Amino acid sequence: MKRLTLSSLVATGTQHADTPQESKKVRMLNTFFLIRMGLSVLFLLEDYLIPKFPFVISLSIHGTVMLAIVGLFYLQHRARHHVACGIFLLMIYTEVFAFSYLLQPGMGAEYFYLSFPLVALVFFDNQWVNIAYFLLAIACFFLPKVLMDLPGKDDVLPFSTLGLFITIYIIVNYFKRLNLKNENQLAEQRNQAVEDHALIRKQKSQLEELHSYQRRFFENLAHEVRTPITILKGTFYQVFKSGPSPSHKENIDGQIHRIERIVNDVIDLSKMTSNHLELNLKAINISELVHKVHQMFAASYHQKGVDLNLHDYTDRKQQVQADTVYLERSINNLLNNALKYTDKGGQVTLELRYGPLKNTIYLSVKDTGIGICESDLEFIFDQFYQAKNSVNEAGGSGIGLAYAREIIDMHGGQIKVFSIPNKGSKFIILLPLTSPAASAYQSSSVPIQTVEQELTDSLTAKPKMLLVEDQPELRQMISSIFPDFACMHASNGVEGLDLIKSNTFEIILVDYMMPRMNGREFITQLKAAGNCTPIIVITALADAKLAMLRLGVDDFLAKPFDPEELIARVNNSLINAQSRQEYIKISSEPLENPDKALIEKLQSHIASHCSEFNLSVEMLCNEFGLSASSLYRKIKSATGLSTREFLTEVKLQKARNIKMTNPDITARELSLHCGWKNQTHFSQLYQRRFGTSIS
């Protein structure tokens, strides 16, 4: 049960107040209630000690007043504030009348009436209510003196008092109205300030979101451009190495067209934003354009394993007023997106038919891809906006759909999207026809010649290389750089892990940004499984280097790269991996020749003194009586490692053995036990060497 206190009584009913002003009035009225109840107690005590009339009468009057005040608190609690205030004032009027003209006439109690209208001004904003209380006060003050036989009836009526009262009432009423006006203005200003603050926060959030979109746009744009540049560099390398061929020319033309398309999209979108883009409109056969686009994309869809179907239900004679270049780019963007978001084995349908409105043509691109969340549909055509999904993490500019919408709008058409997550999306374009549509629908099919390319490798005689990269052109280019390897391809980390389950690879090249599973997740799962295959990360994000090296990869190469550099890094990674394997093999085999015996003694000495921070190459030279160059030659000949690498390797193997026998040992304790003061550096070396963290 809530404890009843003076402050809780004053706050009775404030929880129902709608405004601070109303809450203040409620508190003030409760205060008057408490003051009046306290006065009743004092009057009772006075009448008991100094009787002026029978005490029973006093007890009845003041007892009734106190009970009435309890009822008024109940009305306040029930949010009947105006009713409680009206009853309180009428009760006081009645009480004063009883004492002034019945119980204690001639004592001047009637002058209390002159203060009641002022009290009413505080609690009521209604002008007519205040006038009623004012007139009631005047009547109660004067009429009994005129109508009743009371002491002082023949005295001069106090008109000067009345004049003073009216003057005070007018002044109080004026300031009350002025105060109410000021409070309303302050409330409006406060509300406006709150709205402005909310608007500023919303605009700040929108600016931050736009900045985030733009930052991702430029990052992804750099990724989109660097990939074809990398392919071009690889192609030029092949041309200079083995001479040009028709396939080289085709590859170069394709990548130049790809870069040109990206640049044109950005420039055209900028022109559209500033209203500087002009269309070269002319009558074109929409059916011919759609069939042309279908043929252009057939090979790309076949290469990924996605079916691309075309259904043309027109008579193939319908024309639209359009700019062929820009309209074709818009349709290309829709088909590129459908290919991007549809997995292998999926289906994309390009459909052309007469529109639901008179003299319109209906073009749709329907896919069975990952779909679009309902929360993203509202913004999907905004510049730089990209829905949050695993595919977009691998790149994309965020301008393709914005570009398509602007172009369609400029053609006087409409573009809409319908999508269900994990089931697919459907983009619909409605364009006005320049000639009346045919009266009957005709279905036709166009035989499309598709180019099939089967990339097969002889996996028995060549070492295997795994290429985990979402761009098929880049995978093919890298494969051509390494003809001595049997290259197997995966378009994302999930496919890469599936191939690793059934194959053994000498080296893995992996992209950082890929759909479904990116490079970081792929490497993390690979290391957690204990796979020690050399890994080289290839990416357009140069700032990802440190994060990748911490995961334990062997090397890192930023796009665009030189093919010669990639070859050198692959060779070095293979040599280093072979050296590690040979050392592990040697360390587990019995030693026969003197150099191997020396290696065994070195291993034992390092293992027993690895906790000493001053253990160094110089100390080993002094301990075994060898010069630094002699020690280096013997260790290099036996293990393939340099002296410092050998020292680090033995200490890391010692750390691993300790960790296996004592899994609860902390990283700090293990680093100190194995001679590393810098725990962070030791943890990085350990994870890089064994592919797993210490903790």
PyMOL commands that set and color helices and strands:
alter all, ss='L'
color gray80, all
select helices_A, chain A and resi 6-10+14-16+20-49+55-77+81-103+109-123+127-147+159-242+246-273+286-304+324-341+374-377+392-394+400-410+472-481+493-502+519-528+542-550+563-587+594-609+617-624+628-639+643-661+667-673+679-690
alter helices_A, ss='H'
color red, helices_A
select strands_A, chain A and resi 282-285+307-312+319-322+347-354+360-367+414-420+424-432+464-468+486-490+507-511+535-539+555-558
alter strands_A, ss='S'
color yellow, strands_A
deselect
rebuild
show_as cartoon
